Structures are given as C-alpha cells and as structure tokens.
Amino acid sequence: MKIDGETQEFLLKHTVKNNNSTQQTLVSYLREQTGCSVSQPTIFRTLKREHITYKKFTPYYLEQKPLLKEIKQFIDVVKLLSLQQLAFLDECGFFLSTNPRYGYAPREQRAFT
C-alpha cells in the first residue's frame, strides 16, 4: 500500500467531512497536509477499498419551523433600520451549476451536501 494507516485515516476523515472534493483536490490536500505524494488512482483505490463511493447528492431541504426564532430576530433588526440602509432585490437568479452535484459517502448510505 502506498498510503500508511495514519495517512489513510486522515484521508478518510477529510473525505467524509468534505464529501464534495474531487480526487485531484484530495491528492493536493494530502500532499500539503501530510507530505505524502500519491496519485489520483491511488486515492480512487483507497476509497474503493474502504467502501466509500462517489454518488449523486440527495437534495436536503431545510424546514422553516426550526428557524422561526431567527426569522423573528431578523424582523426585529430590520424594523430598526432606516430606508436608506435597505436594499431590495427582485427577480434574481442563481446558477445551479455552482453547487456540487456529486460527492462521497459510505456504500449504501446517501450523500448529502
């Protein structure tokens, strides 16, 4: 094996924490943090051996109910502002391609953003 146990654990923890990383960014991160220089295929084989697969993200929607306290706080802050301090934005759009669509997760588990 080209990756020792300690470096492998470091890689797996980072992959689970930052599940939208590409294999090439994992190579760069591993080189910067540990000094271990491995190739992209080595990263692929290591993740495959540990049953971590690359899959499409499952959409995760945040409900508004738990955020009611924060919404009320925001309304109270906005009430204190003058009209010169406010700016309104209408009909804006967002490029969906800026969000990652695929990521890593253990086998038989969903990948969330």
Jmol script that loads the backbone (N, CA, C; Angstrom):
load data "model"
ATOM      1  N   MET A   1       0.835  -1.189   0.000  1.00  0.00           N
ATOM      2  CA  MET A   1       0.000   0.000   0.000  1.00  0.00           C
ATOM      3  C   MET A   1       0.874   1.245   0.000  1.00  0.00           C
ATOM      4  N   LYS A   2       0.468   2.229  -0.771  1.00  0.00           N
ATOM      5  CA  LYS A   2       1.241   3.466  -0.869  1.00  0.00           C
ATOM      6  C   LYS A   2       0.881   4.453   0.232  1.00  0.00           C
ATOM      7  N   ILE A   3      -0.250   4.235   0.886  1.00  0.00           N
ATOM      8  CA  ILE A   3      -0.677   5.119   1.965  1.00  0.00           C
ATOM      9  C   ILE A   3      -0.642   4.320   3.255  1.00  0.00           C
ATOM     10  N   ASP A   4       0.069   4.838   4.272  1.00  0.00           N
ATOM     11  CA  ASP A   4       0.125   4.138   5.548  1.00  0.00           C
ATOM     12  C   ASP A   4      -1.184   4.357   6.323  1.00  0.00           C
ATOM     13  N   GLY A   5      -1.347   3.648   7.421  1.00  0.00           N
ATOM     14  CA  GLY A   5      -2.595   3.670   8.189  1.00  0.00           C
ATOM     15  C   GLY A   5      -2.996   5.041   8.697  1.00  0.00           C
ATOM     16  N   GLU A   6      -2.026   5.790   9.217  1.00  0.00           N
ATOM     17  CA  GLU A   6      -2.320   7.112   9.766  1.00  0.00           C
ATOM     18  C   GLU A   6      -2.740   8.089   8.665  1.00  0.00           C
ATOM     19  N   THR A   7      -2.043   8.052   7.544  1.00  0.00           N
ATOM     20  CA  THR A   7      -2.379   8.922   6.418  1.00  0.00           C
ATOM     21  C   THR A   7      -3.725   8.524   5.830  1.00  0.00           C
ATOM     22  N   GLN A   8      -3.997   7.229   5.785  1.00  0.00           N
ATOM     23  CA  GLN A   8      -5.268   6.752   5.265  1.00  0.00           C
ATOM     24  C   GLN A   8      -6.419   7.232   6.146  1.00  0.00           C
ATOM     25  N   GLU A   9      -6.268   7.159   7.450  1.00  0.00           N
ATOM     26  CA  GLU A   9      -7.305   7.654   8.368  1.00  0.00           C
ATOM     27  C   GLU A   9      -7.521   9.147   8.177  1.00  0.00           C
ATOM     28  N   PHE A  10      -6.432   9.895   8.002  1.00  0.00           N
ATOM     29  CA  PHE A  10      -6.518  11.333   7.763  1.00  0.00           C
ATOM     30  C   PHE A  10      -7.300  11.608   6.481  1.00  0.00           C
ATOM     31  N   LEU A  11      -7.016  10.845   5.429  1.00  0.00           N
ATOM     32  CA  LEU A  11      -7.705  10.997   4.149  1.00  0.00           C
ATOM     33  C   LEU A  11      -9.187  10.677   4.281  1.00  0.00           C
ATOM     34  N   LEU A  12      -9.516   9.587   4.958  1.00  0.00           N
ATOM     35  CA  LEU A  12     -10.914   9.184   5.092  1.00  0.00           C
ATOM     36  C   LEU A  12     -11.715  10.186   5.913  1.00  0.00           C
ATOM     37  N   LYS A  13     -11.137  10.704   6.982  1.00  0.00           N
ATOM     38  CA  LYS A  13     -11.840  11.718   7.786  1.00  0.00           C
ATOM     39  C   LYS A  13     -12.096  12.972   6.970  1.00  0.00           C
ATOM     40  N   HIS A  14     -11.097  13.384   6.204  1.00  0.00           N
ATOM     41  CA  HIS A  14     -11.251  14.586   5.374  1.00  0.00           C
ATOM     42  C   HIS A  14     -12.296  14.354   4.279  1.00  0.00           C
ATOM     43  N   THR A  15     -12.323  13.168   3.697  1.00  0.00           N
ATOM     44  CA  THR A  15     -13.269  12.867   2.623  1.00  0.00           C
ATOM     45  C   THR A  15     -14.701  12.862   3.143  1.00  0.00           C
ATOM     46  N   VAL A  16     -14.913  12.292   4.322  1.00  0.00           N
ATOM     47  CA  VAL A  16     -16.261  12.272   4.898  1.00  0.00           C
ATOM     48  C   VAL A  16     -16.700  13.682   5.288  1.00  0.00           C
ATOM     49  N   LYS A  17     -15.764  14.470   5.812  1.00  0.00           N
ATOM     50  CA  LYS A  17     -16.090  15.840   6.233  1.00  0.00           C
ATOM     51  C   LYS A  17     -16.334  16.747   5.025  1.00  0.00           C
ATOM     52  N   ASN A  18     -15.521  16.636   3.992  1.00  0.00           N
ATOM     53  CA  ASN A  18     -15.635  17.436   2.769  1.00  0.00           C
ATOM     54  C   ASN A  18     -15.990  16.495   1.628  1.00  0.00           C
ATOM     55  N   ASN A  19     -17.227  16.033   1.629  1.00  0.00           N
ATOM     56  CA  ASN A  19     -17.607  14.967   0.704  1.00  0.00           C
ATOM     57  C   ASN A  19     -17.773  15.416  -0.739  1.00  0.00           C
ATOM     58  N   ASN A  20     -17.625  16.702  -1.032  1.00  0.00           N
ATOM     59  CA  ASN A  20     -17.747  17.142  -2.422  1.00  0.00           C
ATOM     60  C   ASN A  20     -16.393  17.403  -3.070  1.00  0.00           C
ATOM     61  N   SER A  21     -15.320  16.958  -2.443  1.00  0.00           N
ATOM     62  CA  SER A  21     -13.979  17.122  -3.007  1.00  0.00           C
ATOM     63  C   SER A  21     -13.773  16.181  -4.182  1.00  0.00           C
ATOM     64  N   THR A  22     -12.980  16.603  -5.136  1.00  0.00           N
ATOM     65  CA  THR A  22     -12.604  15.717  -6.231  1.00  0.00           C
ATOM     66  C   THR A  22     -11.376  14.914  -5.810  1.00  0.00           C
ATOM     67  N   GLN A  23     -11.090  13.865  -6.540  1.00  0.00           N
ATOM     68  CA  GLN A  23      -9.923  13.054  -6.207  1.00  0.00           C
ATOM     69  C   GLN A  23      -8.634  13.844  -6.382  1.00  0.00           C
ATOM     70  N   GLN A  24      -8.600  14.729  -7.360  1.00  0.00           N
ATOM     71  CA  GLN A  24      -7.395  15.535  -7.569  1.00  0.00           C
ATOM     72  C   GLN A  24      -7.192  16.523  -6.419  1.00  0.00           C
ATOM     73  N   THR A  25      -8.281  17.113  -5.902  1.00  0.00           N
ATOM     74  CA  THR A  25      -8.125  18.012  -4.753  1.00  0.00           C
ATOM     75  C   THR A  25      -7.731  17.225  -3.508  1.00  0.00           C
ATOM     76  N   LEU A  26      -8.162  15.973  -3.409  1.00  0.00           N
ATOM     77  CA  LEU A  26      -7.727  15.130  -2.293  1.00  0.00           C
ATOM     78  C   LEU A  26      -6.239  14.837  -2.378  1.00  0.00           C
ATOM     79  N   VAL A  27      -5.729  14.633  -3.599  1.00  0.00           N
ATOM     80  CA  VAL A  27      -4.284  14.423  -3.796  1.00  0.00           C
ATOM     81  C   VAL A  27      -3.521  15.657  -3.325  1.00  0.00           C
ATOM     82  N   SER A  28      -3.965  16.837  -3.745  1.00  0.00           N
ATOM     83  CA  SER A  28      -3.297  18.087  -3.369  1.00  0.00           C
ATOM     84  C   SER A  28      -3.367  18.319  -1.870  1.00  0.00           C
ATOM     85  N   TYR A  29      -4.527  18.090  -1.271  1.00  0.00           N
ATOM     86  CA  TYR A  29      -4.697  18.295   0.168  1.00  0.00           C
ATOM     87  C   TYR A  29      -3.800  17.353   0.961  1.00  0.00           C
ATOM     88  N   LEU A  30      -3.741  16.091   0.539  1.00  0.00           N
ATOM     89  CA  LEU A  30      -2.901  15.114   1.235  1.00  0.00           C
ATOM     90  C   LEU A  30      -1.429  15.495   1.153  1.00  0.00           C
ATOM     91  N   ARG A  31      -1.002  15.989  -0.014  1.00  0.00           N
ATOM     92  CA  ARG A  31       0.389  16.413  -0.188  1.00  0.00           C
ATOM     93  C   ARG A  31       0.706  17.610   0.709  1.00  0.00           C
ATOM     94  N   GLU A  32      -0.213  18.579   0.776  1.00  0.00           N
ATOM     95  CA  GLU A  32       0.016  19.783   1.592  1.00  0.00           C
ATOM     96  C   GLU A  32       0.037  19.474   3.087  1.00  0.00           C
ATOM     97  N   GLN A  33      -0.893  18.641   3.533  1.00  0.00           N
ATOM     98  CA  GLN A  33      -1.053  18.412   4.963  1.00  0.00           C
ATOM     99  C   GLN A  33      -0.099  17.370   5.544  1.00  0.00           C
ATOM    100  N   THR A  34       0.192  16.321   4.771  1.00  0.00           N
ATOM    101  CA  THR A  34       0.998  15.234   5.319  1.00  0.00           C
ATOM    102  C   THR A  34       2.336  15.053   4.609  1.00  0.00           C
ATOM    103  N   GLY A  35       2.487  15.668   3.439  1.00  0.00           N
ATOM    104  CA  GLY A  35       3.710  15.481   2.674  1.00  0.00           C
ATOM    105  C   GLY A  35       3.727  14.188   1.893  1.00  0.00           C
ATOM    106  N   CYS A  36       2.647  13.424   1.946  1.00  0.00           N
ATOM    107  CA  CYS A  36       2.544  12.151   1.228  1.00  0.00           C
ATOM    108  C   CYS A  36       2.116  12.434  -0.205  1.00  0.00           C
ATOM    109  N   SER A  37       2.950  12.056  -1.160  1.00  0.00           N
ATOM    110  CA  SER A  37       2.657  12.302  -2.570  1.00  0.00           C
ATOM    111  C   SER A  37       2.157  11.012  -3.211  1.00  0.00           C
ATOM    112  N   VAL A  38       0.863  10.993  -3.507  1.00  0.00           N
ATOM    113  CA  VAL A  38       0.250   9.832  -4.152  1.00  0.00           C
ATOM    114  C   VAL A  38      -0.478  10.297  -5.407  1.00  0.00           C
ATOM    115  N   SER A  39      -0.866   9.361  -6.231  1.00  0.00           N
ATOM    116  CA  SER A  39      -1.557   9.692  -7.472  1.00  0.00           C
ATOM    117  C   SER A  39      -3.072   9.617  -7.279  1.00  0.00           C
ATOM    118  N   GLN A  40      -3.781  10.126  -8.252  1.00  0.00           N
ATOM    119  CA  GLN A  40      -5.241  10.092  -8.219  1.00  0.00           C
ATOM    120  C   GLN A  40      -5.759   8.655  -8.230  1.00  0.00           C
ATOM    121  N   PRO A  41      -5.185   7.739  -9.034  1.00  0.00           N
ATOM    122  CA  PRO A  41      -5.653   6.348  -8.970  1.00  0.00           C
ATOM    123  C   PRO A  41      -5.469   5.705  -7.587  1.00  0.00           C
ATOM    124  N   THR A  42      -4.429   6.101  -6.863  1.00  0.00           N
ATOM    125  CA  THR A  42      -4.225   5.578  -5.513  1.00  0.00           C
ATOM    126  C   THR A  42      -5.347   6.042  -4.591  1.00  0.00           C
ATOM    127  N   ILE A  43      -5.754   7.301  -4.732  1.00  0.00           N
ATOM    128  CA  ILE A  43      -6.884   7.819  -3.950  1.00  0.00           C
ATOM    129  C   ILE A  43      -8.141   7.014  -4.291  1.00  0.00           C
ATOM    130  N   PHE A  44      -8.362   6.783  -5.587  1.00  0.00           N
ATOM    131  CA  PHE A  44      -9.527   6.013  -6.030  1.00  0.00           C
ATOM    132  C   PHE A  44      -9.539   4.619  -5.404  1.00  0.00           C
ATOM    133  N   ARG A  45      -8.407   3.937  -5.460  1.00  0.00           N
ATOM    134  CA  ARG A  45      -8.340   2.569  -4.928  1.00  0.00           C
ATOM    135  C   ARG A  45      -8.522   2.560  -3.412  1.00  0.00           C
ATOM    136  N   THR A  46      -7.968   3.546  -2.732  1.00  0.00           N
ATOM    137  CA  THR A  46      -8.109   3.621  -1.275  1.00  0.00           C
ATOM    138  C   THR A  46      -9.567   3.822  -0.885  1.00  0.00           C
ATOM    139  N   LEU A  47     -10.252   4.748  -1.552  1.00  0.00           N
ATOM    140  CA  LEU A  47     -11.660   4.990  -1.244  1.00  0.00           C
ATOM    141  C   LEU A  47     -12.509   3.767  -1.580  1.00  0.00           C
ATOM    142  N   LYS A  48     -12.208   3.106  -2.688  1.00  0.00           N
ATOM    143  CA  LYS A  48     -12.955   1.916  -3.083  1.00  0.00           C
ATOM    144  C   LYS A  48     -12.749   0.791  -2.075  1.00  0.00           C
ATOM    145  N   ARG A  49     -11.517   0.621  -1.614  1.00  0.00           N
ATOM    146  CA  ARG A  49     -11.201  -0.419  -0.631  1.00  0.00           C
ATOM    147  C   ARG A  49     -11.945  -0.185   0.683  1.00  0.00           C
ATOM    148  N   GLU A  50     -12.169   1.085   1.020  1.00  0.00           N
ATOM    149  CA  GLU A  50     -12.872   1.435   2.258  1.00  0.00           C
ATOM    150  C   GLU A  50     -14.382   1.588   2.045  1.00  0.00           C
ATOM    151  N   HIS A  51     -14.864   1.204   0.872  1.00  0.00           N
ATOM    152  CA  HIS A  51     -16.295   1.225   0.528  1.00  0.00           C
ATOM    153  C   HIS A  51     -16.886   2.632   0.578  1.00  0.00           C
ATOM    154  N   ILE A  52     -16.102   3.610   0.147  1.00  0.00           N
ATOM    155  CA  ILE A  52     -16.598   4.975   0.015  1.00  0.00           C
ATOM    156  C   ILE A  52     -16.777   5.233  -1.474  1.00  0.00           C
ATOM    157  N   THR A  53     -18.005   5.512  -1.871  1.00  0.00           N
ATOM    158  CA  THR A  53     -18.320   5.632  -3.285  1.00  0.00           C
ATOM    159  C   THR A  53     -18.710   7.061  -3.639  1.00  0.00           C
ATOM    160  N   TYR A  54     -18.625   7.361  -4.919  1.00  0.00           N
ATOM    161  CA  TYR A  54     -18.950   8.671  -5.467  1.00  0.00           C
ATOM    162  C   TYR A  54     -20.359   8.589  -6.022  1.00  0.00           C
ATOM    163  N   LYS A  55     -21.258   9.410  -5.496  1.00  0.00           N
ATOM    164  CA  LYS A  55     -22.653   9.316  -5.906  1.00  0.00           C
ATOM    165  C   LYS A  55     -23.300  10.684  -5.959  1.00  0.00           C
ATOM    166  N   LYS A  56     -24.473  10.730  -6.559  1.00  0.00           N
ATOM    167  CA  LYS A  56     -25.211  11.979  -6.695  1.00  0.00           C
ATOM    168  C   LYS A  56     -25.767  12.378  -5.331  1.00  0.00           C
ATOM    169  N   PHE A  57     -25.668  13.693  -5.021  1.00  0.00           N
ATOM    170  CA  PHE A  57     -26.185  14.187  -3.751  1.00  0.00           C
ATOM    171  C   PHE A  57     -27.698  14.051  -3.683  1.00  0.00           C
ATOM    172  N   THR A  58     -28.195  13.749  -2.503  1.00  0.00           N
ATOM    173  CA  THR A  58     -29.622  13.755  -2.233  1.00  0.00           C
ATOM    174  C   THR A  58     -29.995  15.168  -1.807  1.00  0.00           C
ATOM    175  N   PRO A  59     -31.019  15.757  -2.417  1.00  0.00           N
ATOM    176  CA  PRO A  59     -31.392  17.117  -2.006  1.00  0.00           C
ATOM    177  C   PRO A  59     -31.767  17.163  -0.530  1.00  0.00           C
ATOM    178  N   TYR A  60     -31.347  18.203   0.138  1.00  0.00           N
ATOM    179  CA  TYR A  60     -31.607  18.374   1.558  1.00  0.00           C
ATOM    180  C   TYR A  60     -32.263  19.735   1.738  1.00  0.00           C
ATOM    181  N   TYR A  61     -33.509  19.725   2.148  1.00  0.00           N
ATOM    182  CA  TYR A  61     -34.250  20.967   2.311  1.00  0.00           C
ATOM    183  C   TYR A  61     -34.395  21.285   3.786  1.00  0.00           C
ATOM    184  N   LEU A  62     -34.175  22.520   4.117  1.00  0.00           N
ATOM    185  CA  LEU A  62     -34.266  22.966   5.499  1.00  0.00           C
ATOM    186  C   LEU A  62     -35.668  23.491   5.754  1.00  0.00           C
ATOM    187  N   GLU A  63     -36.303  22.964   6.754  1.00  0.00           N
ATOM    188  CA  GLU A  63     -37.641  23.427   7.104  1.00  0.00           C
ATOM    189  C   GLU A  63     -37.557  24.777   7.794  1.00  0.00           C
ATOM    190  N   GLN A  64     -38.622  25.560   7.667  1.00  0.00           N
ATOM    191  CA  GLN A  64     -38.629  26.888   8.259  1.00  0.00           C
ATOM    192  C   GLN A  64     -39.002  26.853   9.736  1.00  0.00           C
ATOM    193  N   LYS A  65     -39.682  25.822  10.199  1.00  0.00           N
ATOM    194  CA  LYS A  65     -40.168  25.785  11.573  1.00  0.00           C
ATOM    195  C   LYS A  65     -39.055  25.956  12.607  1.00  0.00           C
ATOM    196  N   PRO A  66     -37.914  25.251  12.481  1.00  0.00           N
ATOM    197  CA  PRO A  66     -36.868  25.448  13.492  1.00  0.00           C
ATOM    198  C   PRO A  66     -36.222  26.831  13.418  1.00  0.00           C
ATOM    199  N   LEU A  67     -36.441  27.553  12.324  1.00  0.00           N
ATOM    200  CA  LEU A  67     -35.806  28.853  12.138  1.00  0.00           C
ATOM    201  C   LEU A  67     -36.705  30.014  12.523  1.00  0.00           C
ATOM    202  N   LEU A  68     -37.869  29.741  13.089  1.00  0.00           N
ATOM    203  CA  LEU A  68     -38.800  30.829  13.403  1.00  0.00           C
ATOM    204  C   LEU A  68     -38.191  31.853  14.362  1.00  0.00           C
ATOM    205  N   LYS A  69     -37.399  31.413  15.323  1.00  0.00           N
ATOM    206  CA  LYS A  69     -36.756  32.326  16.268  1.00  0.00           C
ATOM    207  C   LYS A  69     -35.802  33.263  15.537  1.00  0.00           C
ATOM    208  N   GLU A  70     -34.994  32.714  14.614  1.00  0.00           N
ATOM    209  CA  GLU A  70     -34.053  33.531  13.850  1.00  0.00           C
ATOM    210  C   GLU A  70     -34.779  34.489  12.915  1.00  0.00           C
ATOM    211  N   ILE A  71     -35.902  34.050  12.347  1.00  0.00           N
ATOM    212  CA  ILE A  71     -36.689  34.916  11.469  1.00  0.00           C
ATOM    213  C   ILE A  71     -37.244  36.096  12.246  1.00  0.00           C
ATOM    214  N   LYS A  72     -37.756  35.835  13.434  1.00  0.00           N
ATOM    215  CA  LYS A  72     -38.303  36.919  14.271  1.00  0.00           C
ATOM    216  C   LYS A  72     -37.201  37.898  14.673  1.00  0.00           C
ATOM    217  N   GLN A  73     -36.010  37.389  14.983  1.00  0.00           N
ATOM    218  CA  GLN A  73     -34.882  38.271  15.320  1.00  0.00           C
ATOM    219  C   GLN A  73     -34.510  39.141  14.127  1.00  0.00           C
ATOM    220  N   PHE A  74     -34.507  38.574  12.935  1.00  0.00           N
ATOM    221  CA  PHE A  74     -34.199  39.325  11.725  1.00  0.00           C
ATOM    222  C   PHE A  74     -35.230  40.439  11.507  1.00  0.00           C
ATOM    223  N   ILE A  75     -36.488  40.133  11.697  1.00  0.00           N
ATOM    224  CA  ILE A  75     -37.547  41.141  11.533  1.00  0.00           C
ATOM    225  C   ILE A  75     -37.359  42.273  12.536  1.00  0.00           C
ATOM    226  N   ASP A  76     -37.011  41.942  13.769  1.00  0.00           N
ATOM    227  CA  ASP A  76     -36.794  42.980  14.783  1.00  0.00           C
ATOM    228  C   ASP A  76     -35.618  43.887  14.416  1.00  0.00           C
ATOM    229  N   VAL A  77     -34.558  43.310  13.851  1.00  0.00           N
ATOM    230  CA  VAL A  77     -33.397  44.110  13.445  1.00  0.00           C
ATOM    231  C   VAL A  77     -33.749  45.004  12.263  1.00  0.00           C
ATOM    232  N   VAL A  78     -34.484  44.479  11.293  1.00  0.00           N
ATOM    233  CA  VAL A  78     -34.844  45.249  10.102  1.00  0.00           C
ATOM    234  C   VAL A  78     -35.753  46.418  10.460  1.00  0.00           C
ATOM    235  N   LYS A  79     -36.612  46.247  11.458  1.00  0.00           N
ATOM    236  CA  LYS A  79     -37.504  47.330  11.883  1.00  0.00           C
ATOM    237  C   LYS A  79     -36.723  48.541  12.365  1.00  0.00           C
ATOM    238  N   LEU A  80     -35.541  48.324  12.892  1.00  0.00           N
ATOM    239  CA  LEU A  80     -34.734  49.417  13.437  1.00  0.00           C
ATOM    240  C   LEU A  80     -33.954  50.179  12.364  1.00  0.00           C
ATOM    241  N   LEU A  81     -33.861  49.645  11.151  1.00  0.00           N
ATOM    242  CA  LEU A  81     -33.079  50.265  10.088  1.00  0.00           C
ATOM    243  C   LEU A  81     -33.877  51.363   9.388  1.00  0.00           C
ATOM    244  N   SER A  82     -33.173  52.361   8.904  1.00  0.00           N
ATOM    245  CA  SER A  82     -33.828  53.407   8.117  1.00  0.00           C
ATOM    246  C   SER A  82     -33.941  52.948   6.662  1.00  0.00           C
ATOM    247  N   LEU A  83     -34.762  53.620   5.888  1.00  0.00           N
ATOM    248  CA  LEU A  83     -34.949  53.239   4.488  1.00  0.00           C
ATOM    249  C   LEU A  83     -33.671  53.383   3.671  1.00  0.00           C
ATOM    250  N   GLN A  84     -32.765  54.294   4.044  1.00  0.00           N
ATOM    251  CA  GLN A  84     -31.518  54.473   3.320  1.00  0.00           C
ATOM    252  C   GLN A  84     -30.572  53.275   3.511  1.00  0.00           C
ATOM    253  N   GLN A  85     -30.788  52.520   4.542  1.00  0.00           N
ATOM    254  CA  GLN A  85     -29.932  51.372   4.826  1.00  0.00           C
ATOM    255  C   GLN A  85     -30.438  50.073   4.190  1.00  0.00           C
ATOM    256  N   LEU A  86     -31.572  50.133   3.535  1.00  0.00           N
ATOM    257  CA  LEU A  86     -32.165  48.928   2.968  1.00  0.00           C
ATOM    258  C   LEU A  86     -31.972  48.871   1.460  1.00  0.00           C
ATOM    259  N   ALA A  87     -31.796  47.702   0.950  1.00  0.00           N
ATOM    260  CA  ALA A  87     -31.738  47.464  -0.491  1.00  0.00           C
ATOM    261  C   ALA A  87     -32.578  46.222  -0.775  1.00  0.00           C
ATOM    262  N   PHE A  88     -33.346  46.286  -1.830  1.00  0.00           N
ATOM    263  CA  PHE A  88     -34.228  45.171  -2.182  1.00  0.00           C
ATOM    264  C   PHE A  88     -33.813  44.598  -3.527  1.00  0.00           C
ATOM    265  N   LEU A  89     -33.932  43.312  -3.651  1.00  0.00           N
ATOM    266  CA  LEU A  89     -33.545  42.609  -4.872  1.00  0.00           C
ATOM    267  C   LEU A  89     -34.737  41.798  -5.343  1.00  0.00           C
ATOM    268  N   ASP A  90     -35.094  41.990  -6.596  1.00  0.00           N
ATOM    269  CA  ASP A  90     -36.244  41.284  -7.137  1.00  0.00           C
ATOM    270  C   ASP A  90     -35.834  40.550  -8.414  1.00  0.00           C
ATOM    271  N   GLU A  91     -36.466  39.451  -8.655  1.00  0.00           N
ATOM    272  CA  GLU A  91     -36.246  38.655  -9.855  1.00  0.00           C
ATOM    273  C   GLU A  91     -34.774  38.309 -10.077  1.00  0.00           C
ATOM    274  N   CYS A  92     -34.176  37.777  -9.050  1.00  0.00           N
ATOM    275  CA  CYS A  92     -32.783  37.359  -9.192  1.00  0.00           C
ATOM    276  C   CYS A  92     -32.740  35.864  -9.521  1.00  0.00           C
ATOM    277  N   GLY A  93     -31.657  35.435 -10.036  1.00  0.00           N
ATOM    278  CA  GLY A  93     -31.490  34.037 -10.380  1.00  0.00           C
ATOM    279  C   GLY A  93     -30.193  33.497  -9.813  1.00  0.00           C
ATOM    280  N   PHE A  94     -30.124  32.193  -9.719  1.00  0.00           N
ATOM    281  CA  PHE A  94     -28.936  31.542  -9.200  1.00  0.00           C
ATOM    282  C   PHE A  94     -28.521  30.447 -10.176  1.00  0.00           C
ATOM    283  N   PHE A  95     -27.239  30.357 -10.433  1.00  0.00           N
ATOM    284  CA  PHE A  95     -26.726  29.304 -11.289  1.00  0.00           C
ATOM    285  C   PHE A  95     -26.594  28.028 -10.475  1.00  0.00           C
ATOM    286  N   LEU A  96     -27.356  27.030 -10.842  1.00  0.00           N
ATOM    287  CA  LEU A  96     -27.321  25.768 -10.105  1.00  0.00           C
ATOM    288  C   LEU A  96     -26.026  25.010 -10.324  1.00  0.00           C
ATOM    289  N   SER A  97     -25.302  25.355 -11.379  1.00  0.00           N
ATOM    290  CA  SER A  97     -24.063  24.645 -11.665  1.00  0.00           C
ATOM    291  C   SER A  97     -22.947  25.006 -10.681  1.00  0.00           C
ATOM    292  N   THR A  98     -23.145  26.046  -9.867  1.00  0.00           N
ATOM    293  CA  THR A  98     -22.118  26.414  -8.890  1.00  0.00           C
ATOM    294  C   THR A  98     -22.143  25.493  -7.674  1.00  0.00           C
ATOM    295  N   ASN A  99     -23.251  24.783  -7.467  1.00  0.00           N
ATOM    296  CA  ASN A  99     -23.330  23.842  -6.354  1.00  0.00           C
ATOM    297  C   ASN A  99     -22.850  22.474  -6.812  1.00  0.00           C
ATOM    298  N   PRO A 100     -22.110  21.777  -5.952  1.00  0.00           N
ATOM    299  CA  PRO A 100     -21.688  20.431  -6.342  1.00  0.00           C
ATOM    300  C   PRO A 100     -22.893  19.499  -6.417  1.00  0.00           C
ATOM    301  N   ARG A 101     -22.869  18.585  -7.359  1.00  0.00           N
ATOM    302  CA  ARG A 101     -23.979  17.646  -7.521  1.00  0.00           C
ATOM    303  C   ARG A 101     -23.612  16.227  -7.103  1.00  0.00           C
ATOM    304  N   TYR A 102     -22.331  15.971  -6.977  1.00  0.00           N
ATOM    305  CA  TYR A 102     -21.870  14.637  -6.615  1.00  0.00           C
ATOM    306  C   TYR A 102     -20.913  14.719  -5.441  1.00  0.00           C
ATOM    307  N   GLY A 103     -20.858  13.646  -4.661  1.00  0.00           N
ATOM    308  CA  GLY A 103     -19.959  13.618  -3.522  1.00  0.00           C
ATOM    309  C   GLY A 103     -19.726  12.198  -3.039  1.00  0.00           C
ATOM    310  N   TYR A 104     -18.927  12.066  -2.007  1.00  0.00           N
ATOM    311  CA  TYR A 104     -18.555  10.766  -1.462  1.00  0.00           C
ATOM    312  C   TYR A 104     -19.375  10.447  -0.223  1.00  0.00           C
ATOM    313  N   ALA A 105     -19.711   9.186  -0.083  1.00  0.00           N
ATOM    314  CA  ALA A 105     -20.406   8.686   1.102  1.00  0.00           C
ATOM    315  C   ALA A 105     -20.126   7.186   1.202  1.00  0.00           C
ATOM    316  N   PRO A 106     -20.204   6.641   2.417  1.00  0.00           N
ATOM    317  CA  PRO A 106     -20.018   5.190   2.549  1.00  0.00           C
ATOM    318  C   PRO A 106     -21.065   4.432   1.733  1.00  0.00           C
ATOM    319  N   ARG A 107     -20.695   3.255   1.309  1.00  0.00           N
ATOM    320  CA  ARG A 107     -21.580   2.425   0.488  1.00  0.00           C
ATOM    321  C   ARG A 107     -22.893   2.194   1.236  1.00  0.00           C
ATOM    322  N   GLU A 108     -23.985   2.208   0.487  1.00  0.00           N
ATOM    323  CA  GLU A 108     -25.351   2.016   0.976  1.00  0.00           C
ATOM    324  C   GLU A 108     -25.826   3.149   1.880  1.00  0.00           C
ATOM    325  N   GLN A 109     -25.171   4.297   1.823  1.00  0.00           N
ATOM    326  CA  GLN A 109     -25.628   5.496   2.522  1.00  0.00           C
ATOM    327  C   GLN A 109     -25.733   6.628   1.509  1.00  0.00           C
ATOM    328  N   ARG A 110     -26.642   7.547   1.755  1.00  0.00           N
ATOM    329  CA  ARG A 110     -26.838   8.665   0.855  1.00  0.00           C
ATOM    330  C   ARG A 110     -25.789   9.731   1.108  1.00  0.00           C
ATOM    331  N   ALA A 111     -25.499  10.478   0.046  1.00  0.00           N
ATOM    332  CA  ALA A 111     -24.568  11.609   0.149  1.00  0.00           C
ATOM    333  C   ALA A 111     -25.396  12.886   0.233  1.00  0.00           C
ATOM    334  N   PHE A 112     -25.140  13.695   1.253  1.00  0.00           N
ATOM    335  CA  PHE A 112     -25.836  14.969   1.435  1.00  0.00           C
ATOM    336  C   PHE A 112     -24.846  16.106   1.304  1.00  0.00           C
ATOM    337  N   THR A 113     -25.322  17.252   0.823  1.00  0.00           N
ATOM    338  CA  THR A 113     -24.460  18.436   0.723  1.00  0.00           C
ATOM    339  C   THR A 113     -24.330  19.094   2.064  1.00  0.00           C
TER     340      THR A 113
END
end "model"
wireframe off; spacefill off
backbone 0.3
color backbone group
